[in-house]
């Protein structure tokens, strides 16, 4: 429940009192990273919600006395002294402070970690948006000098040096952003490329596709050689490289799901068999302490 800050007085105050039953208990122990709403309710909210410009407590105490409030590390206070913003909201090209001060200090503002200023010094842009083939800075500077740009973690540079693409798009025909020179699908490179833990290699030995797209019967081929839908008794088609990490639905044996989707609290088999008779140990998964849901070790 969040509302933009408004003054609480007169009739509004009476309505709030009636909503709360005149007064609320004042006994909850909030965690060190929470704020206690105790004027008309007994509730805890995340500390980041204090003085953020939106009312989260019924009594609006989270937005009172903000002129004397010290913003948390990683946050910046508007020059009107009323609101705290996350540092990545300052000089992002969008006005967030009521007085506009978050976009008026950009000449001297130092971008937070993971961001870089456009050449016009007006906007901080995420590093992964530089040299991605799409102009984000108004002056186009995020796509300048890409030959000398080092791609950020999780990205890979095309052989022509002009673009960074996601590592998950390497050796993939389903790439959302591709190398203009086609180097992300170069057969000599892809034949020895390791697809990683979430993808398997098609029978051609070149393409990598995500495990959940194998034998998914969506009438769409993900491998250019169509091998991802050539499914017989196994959920891993003949010629695929990688261990069997898929399992068939019980009644719809034409449909395969990743093992990590079994017992995850959401039925994905048409017959719901992926959420029946759940034993996390059977699938080398970990059971949550608070319920029967299983998660993979990669989710920890």
N, C-alpha and C positions, 0 to 999 in steps of 0.2 A: 504494500500500500504506500504509494508515494504521490505527493501533490506538490505543484509549484508553490513556492512560499507566498502566503497571503497573511495579512494581519488578522489575529483572532481577537474579536471584541464584540460587545453587545450581544445581539441575537446569536451570532456564531458561537460564542462562548457557552450560551445556554444550551444550544444544540449539542455541542461537544460533551457537556456535562450529562445530558440525558442519554447520549449514546454510550457513555461510559458507566452509567449507573451512579452518577454523582461523584464517585471517587473509586479508585482502584487500589488493590493491595500494593504494598511497597516492600516486598520481601524477596524478590528474585535476585539471585547472585549472578551477575553478568561476567563473562570471561574478560580477560585483560584486553582483548581486541574487540570488545563490544561496548556499546553505550546504553545506559539504562534509561528507558522512557518511564517516568514515574509520576507524572503530573496527573494524567487521567487514565493511566493504564499501568500494568506491570509487565513490561516487555523489554527485550534486548534487541538492538539493531547493530549491524556492523559499524565499526568506528569510522569507516570511510564515508558513511552516509551523513556524518555530522558536518554541518555548514557546507553542504554541497549544492545548496540552492533549491532543494526539494524537501518537503515536510514528510518525515517518516513516523514521527511520534504524533499521537492525537493532540497532545498539548503543544506541539511545535517547539518543544524545548531543544530539539536537535538543531534548530535554526535560530535560536535566540542567543544573545551574547557573542555573536560571531566576530564582532570587532575585537574582542579580547582573546579569541581562540587562536591557538598556534596550529597551523596545518601540519599534517603528518609528513614524515620524510617521503619524498617522491611526489609531493603535492605543492602547489603554488597558490598564493593568495591574490585575488583580484585587487586592484589598486583602490577600489572602494571599500576594501577591508571586510567584505560581506561573505564571500564564497571562496572555497578551496577547490582547485581543479587539479586533476592528474597532470603531471608535467607533460605528458604526450598530447594534452589538449591545448597547450600553449603554442602559439604560432603554427597551428595545423591548418590554417586557412579558413577556419570557421569561428565566428565570435561566440564565446561561451559566457564571458563575464557580462553582467548588465551594463557596465560602463565601457565595454569593448577593449579593456586594457590588455587582455590576453593576446590581442593581435596588433597592439600599438608599440610593443617593446622589442620587436623582432630583430632590429639591427644589432642589439646588444645581447640578445638571448642566446644561450648555449644549448643546443639540442641535447636531449637525454640520450643515454646509451641506446644504440640500435637505430638512431635517426641521423640524418644529414641534411644540411640546409641546401635548398636550391640556390643557384648562383645569384638570384635576385635578393637573397637574404631575408625573404619574407615568410617562407614556409619551411618547416622541418618535415622531411619525408622519410618513411621507413626505408632502411637500407635495401630490403628485398625488392623495392619498387624502382631501384636504379638499374638501368640496362636490362630491363625485362621485355623490351620491345614495345612498351606503351608509354606515351608521354603523360606524366603526372604533374610535373612542375609547369606553371604557366609559361615560363620562359624556355621550356623544353630541355633544361640543363640536366635532367635525370637521365637523358639518353645521349649526353655528350661524352666524348673521350672514353668510350666503352672498351677500346683496345687496352687501355691501362687500368681498367676497373677490376678489382678482385671480388668475385662473387661471394656472397655471405654464406654461412653454414647452411647446408641443406640444398644448395644450388650448385649447378654445374655450368661451366662456360663452353659455349659452342666452339668448334674448331676455328671458325672465322673470327672469333674474339669479339663479336658484336652483341651477343645476347647471353643472359644467364637464364637457365630454365631449372625448374624443380628437379631434384634427383629422381623423383618418382616418374618423371617424364622421359628419362633416359631409356632408350631402346623400347619405347612404347608407341604404338600406332594410335593410342587414345590420348595423346598429349594435348593438353589445352593450349600450351605455348610451345612452339617447335623452333628448332634451329633453321634459319633461312638456308643454310648450306646443306641441310639434311644430315649433319654429323651425329645427331642424336639417334639415328637409325642406321648408322654405317655398319654393314654386315661384318666387316673385319674387326671392328671394335666390339660389337654386341655379342659376337660368338663366344668371347671370353669374359663378358661382363657378368658379374654376380648380381642377380636380381634382388637380393636381400631377403629378409624374413617374411615380408608380406606379399611377395610376388613370386610367381613361377614362370619358367621359360616355356614358350610354345614349342611344338614339335620341330619347327624350323631351326631351333637353336638360336634365334636372333631376338625375337620379341619377348618382352616381359609383360605379364598381365596380372592384375590383382586376383588373389585366390578366390574371392567371392564371385568372380565373373565366370569361373570354370563350371561347365555343365549346369548353368543357371536357367537354361531353357527360356531365355528371353527372346529367342528368334533373332538374336543379333550376335554376329561373330566378333570376337575381340581380337583373335589372332588372324592375321592376313591369310594364313593357310587353312583357316576354319577348324583347326585341330582342337580348340577349346570346347567344342560341342560334339566331338566324336567320342561319345561316352558309352561304354559297355558296362561291364560288371564293376568297374572301379570308378571312383570319382576323379581320379587322375587319368586323363586320356593317355593312350599309348604314345610314347615318344616324348612326353613331358618330363622335364627334369625337376627334381625336388621330392621331398617326402610327402606321403599322403596326409593332408591336413584337412580333408573334406569328409563329410559323412552324408549318406543319402537319407532323405525323409522316409519314414516307414511305409506310408500308404502311397505316396507319390514318389516312386523310386527313380523317376526321371530328373528329380530335383536334388541338387547337392548344395550343402551349406558348409562354410568353414566351421571347424570344430569349435572355434572361439565364439561362435554365435549360439551354440547349444547352452541351454540353462542360463541365459543372460537376462531372463525376465521378460523377454519379448518374443512371441511366437512368430516364426518366419516360414516354417513349413506350412503348406495349406491344411494339413491335418493336425497341426500343433504338436507333432511328435517331438520337436526339438526342445519342448519345455516339459516333457513327461519323464517320470522315473529319473530324476536328475541326481547324478552323483558326480561331483566335480572331479574326483580322483580318476574316474574313468577316462576323462579327456585331458588329464594333466593340467587341470585348471585349479584355481584357488577359490574357496568359498568365502563369501563375505561373512563377517561375524554376526551382522544384524539380520541376515535373511538367507535364503537358499540360493541366491544368485551367484553364478560362477563368473570369474573374470580370468583373463589370460595373464601370464606373468609379465607380458609387455605393458599391461595396464597399471602396474603398480607405481 
